[in-house]
Amino acid sequence: MLKKIVRVLSGLILLVLLVLIGAYYYFLIRPLPLTDGELRIKSLESPVRVYRDQWGLPHIYAESRHDLFMAQGFVQAQDRLWQMETNRRVAAGRLSEILGADFVDLDRDLRTLGFMRAAVRELAATDEAGLEILRAFAQGVNAWIDLAQDRLPFEFQLLRFKPEPWRPEDSLAWLKFMAFSGGNNWEEELVQAMLVQKLGEVKAKDLLGLNKLTTPSIIPSGLPVSALSFFSPSGTPLPFGFRGASNNWTVHGSRTASGRPLLANDMHLPVEIPSVWYENHLSSGEFDVIGLSLPGVPLVVAGHNRDIAWGITFAYTDVQDVFLEKMNHEQRGEYLYQGEYLQAKRIREPIKVRGQDLPIVHEVWETIHGTVVTPMALEARLGYSLALKWTASEPGQMMTAMQALNLARNWEEFKSAALNWSEPAVNLVYADRAGNIGYVLAARTPLRPQGHGRGPFPGWTGEHDWTGYLPPDQKPILFNPARGFIATANNRVAGPDYPHYLSDDYASGFRAARIEQVLSQQDKASPAIFRELQGDLKCLPAARFISALKNIKGESPAARDLLSRLRAWDQILDADSVGGAVYSVLFYRLLENTFRDELGPTADRFFGRGFISLSPLTRYVEHSRTILLNLMSEPGSSWFDDINTPVRENLSDMVEKSLNETAAFLKERLGPEPEDWRWGRLHRIKIEHPLGEIKPLGLLLNLGSFEGGGHLDTVWQSAVRPGMDFDLKDWTASNRHIYDLSDWDRSLGAIVPGQSGMRGSSHYDDQMEMWLRVEHHPLFYSRSKVEENAEAVLILKPPEPGG
């Protein structure tokens, strides 16, 4: 009997194993694309060769421009079709169609912001050369969709739908969405207005006036232009500092070991599966460019060609304003403008919802100032309707600018391309084989009658309407500076003597200062030094924070112990740092204890929580920290007094309270032994797939969690949301590239977690450990090196005659 039971159980186990193996093959292996061999695809004119290296990076060689971009679309879709599908659905506000009613509110927000409407307008304004690239790319994507109909990635099978044909506007819509990620200052205007409501104008402006820091500017002061100060309408200067989201730097050949320039770029974005970036090499005729592309978008966004290299960081130029509108709600859609009521444009957006027969009709209103976004910001309670004016809502020429960057052969051609760039606002650093380095602010910068963009502004007078854009010849440019390097880290672009308003919303400047500190010490910079700097975890503001505590002794044993550990800390925020954990938790507890009593729920916005799920953090995640650092130099400030107690507290009292809370938190979360209070145990990162929240799928699709280091102000930046959850859930280094202009084949690259979005692929996560160790893979460029290191060769051919 026992033997029979064993045989039955063994049979059942074998059956389960066979089913699991079959499911694994059917859903994960069968959809993997052919990368070695030959495929015939419609609309191709001549054969195209695609070499893939050991990291899955495709090097595409074509005989015509049409075939090159058709092949780029085809190859991207092979690796990232599901991601491309979700990208365009996010940009179009069409998630509910496949994911159901839970996503209707998000779709409403996306339809309100109107990325797809803006894309359609830009498509109509795109020149013929740009249209040809977009159309060829779409043909390539659709060629793969046609071939893969019976073996689509498992996400399509799981959700039981097939992708529609790709359209040129789908690519542009994703560019518009990325522009929103890099120029999102309208929420900061609302936070400022909420602070004025809560505190009154005088006290709010006093608080915001503390948000100042001597920051390195990309363009050094001393330019031969007249100085001009920028003021709020009440006359109080309001300098700001903002969150970080990328580093780049370039060093002149006179200061490198090789005698040729080096250029580094690591862009900080949410790290997810698949990577936000796709590495590829495009070669045909005048095109020979390698670097990073956005899945769903043709060309290369950042990289190098035969003659130049360039890198990108967000510039955070102020490209958005909130206008307060007096809407006549009795006659819906009318708004007051210069003494008369105008009719707002009504746009009806049908939202299809999975499982529902009829669509939900979402109404969007547009005034002369832009889309009405009031439902997205109800918490602000400003008493008016809110219209969002944004440069990206107007047509630009992004395809023209990107193509010109990809083809630029020298500084003048690069500069011309960069000056015609529209969105997002970016800092472009440059290096060329002739030995030059340079910088251009690439952005459409609004001209405002009041000389600044610190809204919200009354819309009914017309007095604050934009009057145009900053002319190209007046944009900040830097070429071969005497110090021999250029660095940007979302910091202030130009000093106070620059005569035009660009923005107040910059990063605090600590990352930029650290990069400049390291580069200025290098007489002969090398790729190895660049790699170390990309992984640098030195926390410059920690010294200032600790110095402000020098007179504080600590009353409780726990407080004295933490102060001792903090003062002994080397201020490097690596994963093993106990001092780093104490600093990070204490800083946030001090924020809470200083401001929560007076701000109440508004404190959440002041600490950086976003208004909408599209942007969970605002720039106040840095603003508030900068304000606290400056406030700590005034230990008797009334801000340190808890208004809920009868006594008047000072900095020492708030620090004591915060130290005891920090000790209790670390003990509860990490155990009783202080040696176990390592920063990495609090600051973990989990790389998640969009469907990874579904528990069984999460085990298969997600990666991690991993212990991490860094914070907002380290070169290897990692954003932490306000609150007592210190996990890394927002942006960090999404790529790391180092371009060596002495020999392109010695350039280096890395993305996280890998090239492929297909779970069955070896390239799904093969760069994860590399990213954690701040390592890179070779970025081979010459045809001989590409062929020598190819692990797969796919030949794409036109249809057979008559086929």
N, C-alpha and C positions, 0 to 999 in steps of 0.2 A: 504493500500500500504506500509506504513511504517513498519507494523508488518511483512509483507512478506519479505521486505528487511532485517529486523533484523533476520528473520528465515534463509534466504539464507546465510547471513554473518556468523551467528552462525554455520550453517552447514559447511561452508567453513573452519572456524577456527577449528572446531572439526576434519574435514578431515585432515587439515595440522598437527594438534597435533597428530592424529593417525599415520600419515605417519612418523613424527619425532620420535615418540615413537617406531614405528616398525623399523625404520632405526637404532635407538640407540640400540635396542635389537639385530638386525641382525648383525651389524658391531662391536659392542663393548661388548655386553654381551654373545652372542652365542659362540664367540671364546674362552671365558675364560676356563681354564683347570679344569678338575675334580681334586679336592684336598682332597676329603673326600669320601671314598668308596673303590672299587676294580677295577683294570684294568688288563687285561692279555696282555702281550707284548711278541713278538717273541724274541728268543735267550736268554731270562732270564733262569737261571738254578734253582733258588729257590725263594721263596717269599721274598720281600723286604718291609719293613715298612718305611713310610715317614711321620714323625710328623711335622706339621707346627705350629709355635707359632703365637701370635697375630700380629706380624710384617711380617708374611709370610716367616720366615726363616725356611728352611727345614732341619730336622735332619734325616739322611738316615741311616738305620740299615740293613745290608745285611749279608749273610752267606758266601760269597766268594768275593775275590778281583774283579773278573770279574763282578759280579752282582753289587758291590758297584759303580764302575765307569760307568757301563751302566746306573744305576739309576741316577748318577750325571748328565750324559748327557741328560737323559730323563727329569729330573726335571728342569734343566737349560733351556732346550728348551720350556718347558711348560710356563715359565715366560718370556723368553727373545729371542724367536726364531727370531723375526724381527731384533733385535740388533745383534744377532749372524750372521745372513745373511749379514747385512751391514758390520760388522766387517771383515768377510772373503772377501767380495767384495772390501773393501778398501785395504786390504792387497794384494789382487791379482790384483788390478787395473781393476776391472770389473764393475764399477759404470755406465758407459755409456750404458751397456746392458739394464738396467732397468730405467735409468733416462734421457737418451738421449744425444744429441751432446754437451750440455753445460758442460758435465763432461769429454770430451775427453782429454782436457789439463791436468786435474788432473790425469786421468788414465795414460797418457804418463809419468808423473812424477813418479807415483807409479810403473809402469812397468820398468822404468829406474832404480829405486832404487832396485827393484828385491826382494821384501820380499818373494814372493812365490817361486822364484827360490832358494833362500837361505833355505826356509823351506823344499823343496824337497831334497836338499842336506843333511840337518840335519836329515830328516826322514831316509835316507839311512844309516846314521851313528848311529842311535838310537839303544840301546841294546834291547834284547827281552823283558825284563820286562817293559821297557818304551813303546815298541810297543804294548804290551798287554793292557796297560792302555789306550793308544790312540785309539786302535781299539774298546775296550769295550765302551769307551765314545762315539765314533762315532756311534756305534750300538744303544746306547740309544737315541741320537739325532734323528737318522733315524726312530726309533720306534715311537717317538712322531710325526715326520713329516708324517709317514704313517697314524697314527690315526687321525691327524688334517687336512687331505687333504680337507675335505669339510667345514671346519670352521677355516681356517687360520686367523691369526691376520689381522685386517682391512687394514694394510699397503700393504699386499700382494694382497688383493682384490682391493684396490685402484689402484695399479700399474699393476694389471692383470698378475701376474706370480706366479709360485709355486717354492718353493726352491728345488734345486738339492740335492741328498744325501750328507750327511756330510762325509768328508774324514779326515784321521789323519793329513794330511799336512795342512788342514784348521786351525787346532788348533795351529800348530807350526808357521804358517804364522802370526797369530795375536801376538804371542810372539815376533816375529821378529819386527813387527810394533811397539810394545810397547818398544822394545829395542831402536828403532830409537828415540822415544820420550824422552828417558832417556839418550841418548848419542849422541848429535847432534852438535858436536863442529866444523864440517867442515865449517859451515856458519860463525863462529867467525874468522876462518882463512881467509876467503874471506874479511870480514870487515877490518881486520888488513891490508891486501894487498891493499884494496881500500884507506885506510888512508895514506899508504905510497905513493901511486900514487898521491893522492890529495895534500899532505903536503910536500912530500919529506921524505927520510928515517930518517934524524936527528930529524926533528920536530915531525914526527909521533911517533918516539920512545920516545921522551921527553913526549909527551902527554900520551902514553900508560904506561910510567913509573910512572905516577901519580895514576895508578890503583892499589894502594897498601893500605892495611889496616891491622892493627894488629888484626888478627882474632883468635879466639880459634880453636885449632886443636883437632880432635877427639882423636888421640894418642898424649899425652902430649910430649913436648920436653924433652930431657935428656935421650933418649934411648941410650944404649951402642953401638952406631954405629958411624962411622966417618961422619963428616959434609961434605956436597957437595953442591955447588951452581950451579944453572942451568942458562945458558946464551943463548941468541939468537946468530945466526951466527956472528953478528957484535960485540958481546961481551957485549951488554947492557942487564942487567937483566930485565925481563918483567913479574913481578908478576901480577896476574889477580884475579878478583873476579867475581862470576857468580850469575845468577838468582836462586831463591829458588824453591824447588818443593818437600817438605815433611819434617816432623819432626818425630823423634822417640827418646825415652829416656827410661832408665831403672834405678831403684834405688835398691841398695842392702838392704837386710832385716835389717841390722843394723841401717838403717836410715828410716825405715817405721814404721807406727803405729802397724802393725800386726806382725812385725818381719820376714816377708817373702817378697821377691822382688815384685815390681810392674813394669809393662812395658806398655808404651803408644806409640801409633802410629797414626799419621794422615798424609795421603799422599795427595799431592797437584797436582791435575790434572784438566783438564777442567771439569766443572760441567755441566752435560747435562742429557737428558732423553732418555733412562733409565740411571741409574747409571753405571759408568765404572766398578763398583764392584758388586759381587753377594755373599751374605753371605750364607754359608752352613756348615753343620756338617756331616762328613763322618765317619762311624763306621762299622768296620768289622775286626775281628781278631786283628792283630797288628795295624791296622789303627783305630785311634780314634781322629780325628783332626777337629777343628772348626775354622772358620775365613773367609777370603776373597779369592774368586776365580775370575778369569777373565772370563766373559761369552764367551763360546766357547773353554775353556781350562780346562782340568781336574786338580785334586789335589787342594791344598790350597796354595796360594802365601804367605800369612802372617796370623799368628794366633797362636794357641797353641794345643798341644796334651796332653796326660796324664802327661807328665814330664817336658816339656819345653814350653816357649813362645818365639816368635821372631817377630820383626818388621822391616820394610824396608823404606829406603829413597834412592833416586838416589845419587850415589857417584860422578858422573860427572868425572870419570876417563877418560883421553884422549884416546879414542878408535878409532878415525878417523883422517885421514890425507888427505889433498888434494895434489895430485901430478900434476905438470905441464907437459904436454906431447907435444912433437913436432910431430904433425901428418902430414903425407904427404897427402894433400887433393887432389892432382892430381891422386894419386892411393889410393883411399879411404880406410881407415882402417889401413894404415901402420903408425907406430910410431917408433921414434928413441930410441934405448936403447943400451947403451954401444957400440956406434960406428956403429951399423947396424940397418936397418929397420926391424921390426918384424910386422907380420900381426895380427891385433887385431881380437878378436873373435867377429863375428857378430851374434846377436840374433834377430830373427824376431818375434815380438810380435803382433799377430792379435787382434785388439780391435773391438769387435762387438758393434755396435751403434744402439740403439732402433730407429726404423723407417727407417733404411738404410739396403739395401739388402746385400751389400758387406762390409766386415770389413776394417778398416783402419790398415794398416801394419806399426807398429812402430818399427824402427830399434834401437837396443841397441848395443853399442860397449864396449868391455871389453879389457883393456890392462893388463899387468902383475901386475899393481897396483890396478886394480879394474874397476868399471863401469865408463864410460865417462858421466859426468853430466853437460857438458858445457851448453846445452840449458837451464838448470835450474838456471844458474848463469850468464847470458849474461851481466847483469848490471855491474858485476865486471870488465869486459873488460881487462883481464890480458894478452891478446895476445897469449895465448896458449890454447890447449884443457885441460880440467880438469878431472882427474880421482879420484874417491873416494875410498880410502882404508878404510875398516871398519871390525872390528873383527867379527861382526855378519854375514858377508857374508860367513864366513867359518863355517863348521859344529861344533856344540858344543854338550854337553850332558845335555841339560836343563831338560829333563824328568827324567834322573837319579838323578840329583842334587835336583830337587824339591821333588821327591819321598823320597830321603834320609832325606831331611829337615822334611817332614811330619812324618817320622818314628823315628827321632832322639830321644834318651832317655837321653842323657847327653851331656856335653860340648865337649867331644872328637868326638862323632858322629856328632854333629852339626857342629863343626869346619871342619871336613872332608867333609861334604856335601857342606858347604859354600865355601870352597877352590876350589871345582870342578864346581862351578857355572860359567856360561859363560856370558850371557847377559840378561838384561841390567846390567851395573855396578851399584852395590848397596851397601849401608851400612846396614849390618845386625846386629841389637842389640839382645841380648839373655838374658834370665833369666830361671832358673830352680828351681824345687821344693826343691832341696838340698840347695838352698840359694845362688847360684852363679849367677853372671852377666858377660856378655862378649860382644865382638865386633869382627867382621871379615869384611874386605873389600872383597866382593865377585865380582870378575871381571877378565876377561882376559885382562891383561895389556901388550900392545906391548913393546918390547925392540927395541930401535932405536939407530943406531950408533952415532947420534949426541947428544944423551942424553936428548932430549926434543921433543915435538910435535908441535912446533910453526911454522906451514907451512904457505903458500904452499911451497912445495919442488920441485926442478927440478927432473923430473923422468928419464931423458935420461942418467944420469950418473950412476945410480944404487947405489950411495953413501948413500942415505937416506932410502934404503929398510929396512923393518923390519927384525929382525934377530930371532924372536921367541916371547915367552911370559914370563913374570915374573914367576919364579917357585913358587909353592904354599908355600914352606917353607920360602919365603922371602916377603910374603904379610903382610900388617899391621894387627896385632891381639892384642886385649887387653882383659885381664881377671882379674876380681876382683880388679879394681884400688883402691888405698888407699882412694881416696876422696868419694868413695861409690856410684857413679853414672856414667853413660855414656850417652852422648847426641850427636845426629847428626842432622844437618839441612842443608845438602848440603854444609857444610863448609869444610875447608881444612882438609884432612885426617891426615897428619903427619907433624911434625915440620921440620925445615930446616936441622936437623941432620939425617933424614931418607935418606938412600943412593941411592934410586931409584926415577926416575921421574915417577910421577903418573898423574899429571895434573897441569895446572895453572888456570883452569876455575872453580873456586869455587864460592859459594855464598859470599856475602859481609861479612858475619859473624855476623850481628846484631841479627838475630833470634837465632843463637846458643848462643850468649853472653847473650841474655835475658833468654833463658831456663836455662843456667848455673847459672845465677844470682838468679833466683827463687829457683832452686833446692838446691843451696849451702846454702840457708837460712832456709832450712827445716831439722830439727832434726828428725822429725817423719812424713814423707810424707804419704799421704792418697789418695785414689781415688778422693776425693773431691778437693784436691789441684791439682791433675792431670787434672781434668776437667776444673778448672779455668785457668790453664796454656794453655790448648788447645784453649781456647777462648781469650787468652791474646792479647790486642791491644796496649800495650806500644810500642812507636816508638823510639827506641834508637838513630837513627841518627838525629832525630829532635833536640835534645839537642846540638849536634855539629853544626848543621845548624844555629840554633838561636844564639849560641855563636859567630859564625863568623860575625853576624850582630850587635854586641854589640856597635860598634862605629858609626853606621848609625842612623841618627836622623830622616830622612824623610823630604823631602822638601814640598810636597803637603799635604793638610789635609788628603786625602785618604791614602797616604803612611804612615803618622804618626798613623792613626787609625788602619791600619792593623798591623803595628809593635807592637802597644800596645796590640792588641788581641793575636798576636803570642807569645809575651813574657809572657802573663798571662796564656797561654794554659798549661794544665797539660801533654801534649805530649802523650795523649791517643787518638788513632784514632778511636773512636767509631762513630756510625752513627749520633749522636746528636752533634758532636763536630764542632763548628765554627772555632776554631783554627786549627783543622785538615784540614778543607776545604781550609783555607788560606795557610797553609803549603804546601799542595799537589799541588795546582794551582801555587803558587809562585815558588816552586822548578822547575816545568816544564817550566814556563816562563823564569826563569833564565838559564836553560839549552839552550833554544832556543836563547836567547839574547847573550849568551856567545859563542856559537859554530856555529850557522847557517851562520853567515856572512863569515866565512872562509871555512866551509865545504860544503855549498850549498846543493844540493840534497843528498850528501853523509851523511849529518847529520841524515837523516831518518834511515840509517843503523846504524850509531853510537848511536842513541837513542834506537835502539833495534828492528826495524822492520825487519821481516824475509824476505827471498828471495822467499819462496814458501808457498802456502796456507797450507801445512801440518804443518808448524811451523811459525805461524804469529809473534812470538817473538823470538829473539835470546838472548843470555846471555848479550849482550851489553845493554839490558834494565836496568841491574844493573851496568855493567862496567861504563857506562857513568855517572851514578849518583855518584858512588864512586870517579871517577875522579873529578867531580865538587866539591864534599865535600873536597877533598884534595887541590884542586886549591883555594878554598876560604880562605885558610891560607896564600895565597900570593895575597893580595888585589890589588897590582900594576901589576899583571901579564899581559902580552900583550894579553892573551886570552880574557880579559875583554874589550879590545879596539875594537870598531866597525870599521872595515877597510873601511866602506862606508862613514864615516864622516871625516871632516878635523881635529877634535880635538881628543885627546887621552883619552879615557874613562878608568875608573878603576872599581873595584867591587862596590863601592858606586853608581856610575852612572848606572851600570847595574841593581842593586837592586832597585833603584828608578824607573827606567823604568818598571821593572818587577812588582813592587808593584802597580803602576798605572794601568798596564794592568790587573793584578789580580783583582783589585777593579772593573774595568769596566766589566770584564767577569762575576764576581759573581753578580753584579747588574743586568746585562742583563739576565743572566741565572736563577737567583733565586729571583730577586726582589730587591727593594731599601732598605729594612730593613736588616742590618747586622745580626740581631738575627735569620733571616731565612736562613742564609748561612750555613746550616748544611751539613757535609760531606756526610751523607747518601742520601741526595737529589741529589748529583752529582754522587755518587758511588752506583749505583743500579745494581742489578743482576736479570737477566731473565733466567730461566732454560728452554732451548729450545729442542724440539724434532727435529730430522733431517728433518722432513717434515713440521716443524712449520713455515717456511718462507712463505708457501702458506697461504695467509691471512685468509681465512675461517677456515683452519685447525689449524692455530696458536691459534685462540681463544679457540679451543677445547683441543689442545695438550700441549701448553706451560704453564709454571707456572710463576707467577710474573707479573710485577717486584717488587722486595723487596729492601728496603734500606739496605745497608751493611756498614761495617766498615773495617778497616785494609788497608794495602798496602803491598808493596814488602818486607818490613823489619819488619813486625809484626809477632808474632808467629802464630796467625790466619792470614795467608798470603792471599792476594788477588792481583793478577797481574793486572796492568793497562797498556794499550797500549800507546805508545807515541802519543801525540796530545792532543787536548782539549776535547776529549770525555773520561770522567773518569769512565764510566760504567765498571763493572767487566765482561770482556768477555773472559778471559783466565783461568788460573788455580787458584784454592783455595782448601780448605780442602774438599776432596772427600769422606773421611770417618773419623771417630774418634773411636778408640778402646782403652780400658784400660783393661789389663789382670792382675787379682789379683791371685797371686800364693799361697795365704793362703787358698783360696777357689775358685775353678774355677767357681762355680755357681754365684759368686759375680762379675764376669767380666762384662764389658759393651761394647756395640757397637752401631754404627750408620752409615748409608750411606745416601746419598742424591740423589734423593728425596724419594726413596722407593725400595722395592724388585722387583716389577713387572714392566714390560714394556707395560702392557696392560691397555689402558686408562679406561676400564670398571672395573678394579680391585680396591679394596679399598687400595691395597698396592702400587698403582701408585705414590702416593705423601704423604703417611701417616707419613713420617719422615721429611717432609719439615720444619714444624714449630719446630720440635725437633732440626734440624740442625741450624736454625736461633738462637735458644736459647742456643746452646751448651749443649744440653741434650743427653742422651743415653738411649737405651733400655737394659734390662737384656740379657745377653748372656749365657743362661742356658746350662749346659754341662752334668751333671750327668743324667743317664737314668731316674731316679725317677723324677727329676725336669722337664725334657723334657716331660715326659708323663703327669705329673701333670698340665703343662701349655700349653698342646697341644690344639689348637682350631680346628684342622682337622687332620685326619689320613688317608693316602692313602696306600693301600696294592697293590703292584705290584706283579703279579703272572705269572709264565710261562704259555704257551698255554696249554689248556686241552689236555690230551693224544689223539693223532690222529687229533688234531686241527691244 
